[in-house]
């Protein structure tokens, strides 16, 4: 599945480079019209990142997100600073199909397990941002500011015990750089976890990148800056993905 992504700050569509709020590009696009467009173009799922909520959960753009879910004819998953059970509940109540949970579940594993068990594995996507250090992908937390000693593979193994189905994996060094995805990482993940919905994120900048991920048997990929910058259109990407079978 190809998943168009929108990052939101103060009601505007933006993109950051490697998660840096000082490296922000603002796109003059209406968020509600954009989700309508992606849905009309055949998207099966849209990925939203609430960057205001990521900085301060009290500033979560819940009203806008609710309007976007109502306007879209396809499901929406949302992440950004989800730190409590109530955060997840409020997003699901607003119409979001799936809450994307990152640092909070990494730092408090019991919390992650509880979310998967209480809300069901289809309602929770684990977002694991990694830095590859000496060949081992290590999970980063706190908006990518800190890198833990936890291996990506160990963390996935742990949450599989609670029924993990969806995991969004971003190589921080690739995100927003338009230099291609970390294909070796996604190849390893696809081989190790053939039944897991591993969602590739970060650096996908061309139709060739999409083709390469499909050949690696990656089940899903997030398309962000590439669509907003006009590198290719979502219909072009979707046509290629479907033709590859």
C-alpha positions as CSV (number, residue, x, y, z in Angstrom):
1,X,0.0,0.0,0.0
2,X,1.2,3.5,-0.8
3,X,0.3,6.0,1.9
4,X,0.3,9.8,1.2
5,X,1.5,11.7,4.3
6,X,0.9,15.2,5.5
7,X,2.7,17.0,8.4
8,X,0.8,19.7,10.1
9,X,1.9,22.8,12.0
10,X,-0.7,25.5,13.0
11,X,-3.1,24.2,10.4
12,X,-0.6,24.4,7.6
13,X,1.0,21.6,5.6
14,X,4.7,21.5,6.1
15,X,7.8,19.3,5.7
16,X,10.8,19.1,8.0
17,X,14.3,17.9,7.2
18,X,15.3,15.1,9.6
19,X,12.7,16.3,12.1
20,X,14.3,19.8,12.5
21,X,11.7,22.5,13.1
22,X,14.2,25.0,11.9
23,X,14.4,23.3,8.5
24,X,10.7,23.8,7.7
25,X,9.1,24.1,4.3
26,X,5.5,25.4,4.2
27,X,3.2,24.4,1.4
28,X,0.4,26.7,0.4
29,X,-2.2,23.9,0.3
30,X,-5.5,23.4,2.2
31,X,-5.2,20.3,4.4
32,X,-8.8,19.3,4.0
33,X,-8.8,19.6,0.2
34,X,-5.6,17.7,0.1
35,X,-7.0,14.6,1.9
36,X,-10.0,14.8,-0.3
37,X,-7.7,14.8,-3.3
38,X,-5.6,11.8,-2.1
39,X,-8.8,9.9,-1.3
40,X,-10.2,10.6,-4.8
41,X,-7.0,9.5,-6.4
42,X,-7.3,6.1,-4.8
43,X,-5.5,6.3,-1.5
44,X,-6.5,3.5,0.9
45,X,-5.0,5.2,3.9
46,X,-3.6,8.7,4.7
47,X,-0.9,9.4,7.2
48,X,-1.0,12.6,9.3
49,X,1.6,13.9,11.7
50,X,0.5,16.6,14.1
51,X,3.8,18.4,14.8
52,X,2.1,20.8,17.2
53,X,0.9,17.8,19.2
54,X,4.4,16.4,19.0
55,X,5.9,19.5,20.7
56,X,3.0,19.9,23.2
57,X,0.1,17.4,23.5
58,X,-2.0,20.3,24.8
59,X,-1.8,21.9,21.4
60,X,-2.9,18.9,19.5
61,X,-4.8,20.0,16.3
62,X,-7.7,17.7,17.2
63,X,-10.4,19.9,15.6
64,X,-8.5,20.0,12.3
65,X,-7.8,16.3,12.4
66,X,-11.5,15.6,13.0
67,X,-12.5,17.8,10.0
68,X,-9.9,16.0,7.8
69,X,-11.2,12.5,8.8
70,X,-14.8,13.6,8.1
71,X,-13.8,15.1,4.7
72,X,-11.8,12.0,3.6
73,X,-13.5,9.0,2.1
74,X,-10.5,6.9,3.0
75,X,-9.2,6.1,6.5
76,X,-6.6,8.2,8.3
77,X,-3.9,7.3,10.7
78,X,-2.4,10.0,12.9
79,X,0.7,10.4,15.1
80,X,2.6,13.2,16.8
81,X,3.2,13.3,20.6
82,X,0.9,10.6,21.6
83,X,1.9,10.1,25.3
84,X,-1.2,8.8,27.1
85,X,-4.1,6.4,26.9
86,X,-6.4,9.4,26.7
87,X,-4.5,10.8,23.7
88,X,-5.1,7.6,21.8
89,X,-8.8,7.5,22.9
90,X,-9.4,11.1,21.8
91,X,-7.9,10.5,18.3
92,X,-9.9,7.3,17.7
93,X,-13.0,9.1,19.0
94,X,-12.4,11.9,16.4
95,X,-12.7,9.4,13.6
96,X,-9.0,8.4,13.1
97,X,-8.6,4.7,12.1
98,X,-5.3,4.2,13.7
99,X,-3.1,6.0,16.2
100,X,0.6,6.1,15.5
101,X,2.6,5.8,18.8
102,X,6.3,6.2,19.0
103,X,8.5,7.4,21.9
104,X,5.9,6.8,24.7
105,X,5.7,3.1,23.8
106,X,9.5,2.7,23.5
107,X,10.2,4.3,26.9
108,X,7.2,2.5,28.6
109,X,6.8,-0.9,27.1
110,X,3.9,-1.8,29.4
111,X,2.1,1.2,27.9
112,X,2.7,0.0,24.4
113,X,1.5,-3.5,25.2
114,X,-1.6,-2.1,26.9
115,X,-2.5,0.0,23.9
116,X,-2.2,-3.0,21.5
117,X,-4.3,-5.2,23.8
118,X,-7.0,-2.7,24.7
119,X,-7.6,-1.0,21.4
120,X,-6.6,-3.9,19.1
121,X,-3.6,-4.3,16.9
122,X,-5.3,-2.7,13.9
123,X,-5.9,0.5,15.8
124,X,-2.3,1.0,16.8
125,X,0.7,1.6,14.6
126,X,4.1,1.5,16.3
127,X,6.4,4.3,14.9
128,X,10.0,3.4,15.3
129,X,12.6,6.0,14.2
130,X,16.1,4.7,13.9
131,X,19.7,5.6,13.5
132,X,22.0,2.9,12.1
133,X,25.0,2.7,14.3
134,X,27.8,0.3,13.5
135,X,25.4,-1.6,11.3
136,X,22.7,-1.9,13.9
137,X,19.5,0.1,13.7
138,X,19.0,1.8,17.2
139,X,15.6,3.3,18.1
140,X,15.6,7.1,18.7
141,X,13.1,8.9,21.0
142,X,12.1,12.4,22.0
143,X,11.5,13.8,18.5
144,X,14.8,12.1,17.3
145,X,16.8,14.1,19.9
146,X,17.9,10.9,21.8
147,X,19.1,7.6,20.5
148,X,18.5,4.6,22.8
149,X,20.5,1.4,23.1
150,X,17.5,-0.6,22.1
151,X,17.8,-2.5,18.8
152,X,14.9,-2.1,16.3
153,X,14.7,-5.9,15.9
154,X,14.5,-6.5,19.7
155,X,11.7,-4.0,20.1
156,X,9.7,-5.5,17.2
157,X,10.1,-9.0,18.6
158,X,8.8,-7.8,22.0
159,X,5.7,-6.1,20.6
160,X,4.9,-9.0,18.3
161,X,4.0,-10.8,21.5
162,X,1.1,-8.4,21.9
163,X,-0.1,-8.8,18.4
164,X,1.8,-6.0,16.6
165,X,0.6,-5.7,13.0
166,X,1.7,-2.3,11.8
167,X,5.1,-0.7,12.3
168,X,6.2,2.5,10.7
169,X,10.0,2.5,10.4
170,X,11.9,5.7,9.5
171,X,15.6,6.0,9.0
172,X,16.2,9.5,10.4
173,X,19.2,10.1,8.1
174,X,16.9,9.7,5.1
175,X,13.8,11.7,6.2
176,X,13.0,14.7,4.1
177,X,16.3,14.5,2.2
178,X,14.9,13.2,-1.1
179,X,17.9,10.8,-1.5
180,X,16.2,7.4,-1.5
181,X,15.1,5.0,1.2
182,X,17.3,2.8,3.3
183,X,16.7,-0.3,1.1
184,X,19.0,-2.6,3.0
185,X,17.1,-2.0,6.3
186,X,13.7,-2.6,4.7
187,X,15.0,-5.7,2.9
188,X,16.1,-7.1,6.3
189,X,12.7,-6.3,7.9
190,X,10.8,-7.8,5.0
191,X,12.8,-11.0,5.3
192,X,12.6,-11.3,9.1
193,X,8.9,-10.4,9.4
194,X,7.1,-11.4,6.2
195,X,3.7,-11.2,7.9
196,X,4.2,-7.8,9.5
197,X,3.0,-4.6,7.8
198,X,6.3,-2.8,7.7
199,X,5.7,0.8,6.5
200,X,8.8,2.3,4.9
201,X,9.2,6.0,5.6
202,X,11.9,8.5,4.8
203,X,13.7,9.5,1.6
204,X,11.4,8.1,-1.1
205,X,12.0,10.6,-3.9
206,X,11.4,8.8,-7.2
207,X,9.3,6.2,-8.9
208,X,12.5,4.1,-9.0
209,X,12.6,4.2,-5.2
210,X,9.1,2.9,-5.1
211,X,9.9,0.1,-7.5
212,X,12.9,-0.9,-5.4
213,X,10.9,-1.1,-2.2
214,X,8.2,-3.2,-4.0
215,X,10.9,-5.6,-5.2
216,X,12.1,-6.0,-1.6
217,X,8.5,-7.1,-0.7
218,X,7.9,-4.0,1.5
219,X,4.2,-4.1,2.2
220,X,3.6,-0.3,2.6
221,X,5.4,3.0,2.0
222,X,4.8,6.6,3.1
223,X,5.1,9.3,0.5
224,X,5.5,12.8,1.9
225,X,7.8,15.5,0.4
226,X,8.0,13.7,-3.0
227,X,4.3,14.3,-3.6
228,X,4.3,17.8,-2.2
229,X,7.3,18.9,-4.3
230,X,6.0,17.4,-7.5
231,X,8.6,14.7,-8.0
232,X,5.7,12.5,-9.1
233,X,2.0,12.4,-8.5
234,X,0.1,10.0,-6.3
235,X,-1.8,8.5,-9.4
236,X,1.6,7.9,-11.1
237,X,3.0,6.1,-8.0
238,X,-0.1,4.1,-7.5
239,X,-0.2,3.0,-11.1
240,X,3.3,1.7,-10.9
241,X,2.7,-0.1,-7.5
242,X,-0.3,-1.8,-8.9
243,X,1.4,-2.8,-12.1
244,X,4.2,-4.4,-10.2
245,X,1.6,-6.7,-8.6
